[in-house]
Amino acid sequence: MTLDRAVMTFAGFMILLSLALGTWVSGWWYLFTAFIGVNMIQASFTGFCPAAMILKKLGIKAGNAFE
């Protein structure tokens, strides 16, 4: 798995988790969903993604988007 796919998988998982928490725990969790979306938008423009940096340090090989 490349870094690009790992970041997308992680983001998708976090979105689904925050939606579930927003539904069953507290509506405040929807702010976390919004944060993830904003982070994905800024990463598409700047190439800076904290999740990609962490996953790269864990040994996942670089893809095309995050090097």
Secondary structure, DSSP 8 states (H G I E B T S, - for coil): --HHHHHHHHHHHHHHHHHHHHHHT-GGGHHHHHHHHHHHHHHHHH---HHHHHHHHTT----SS--
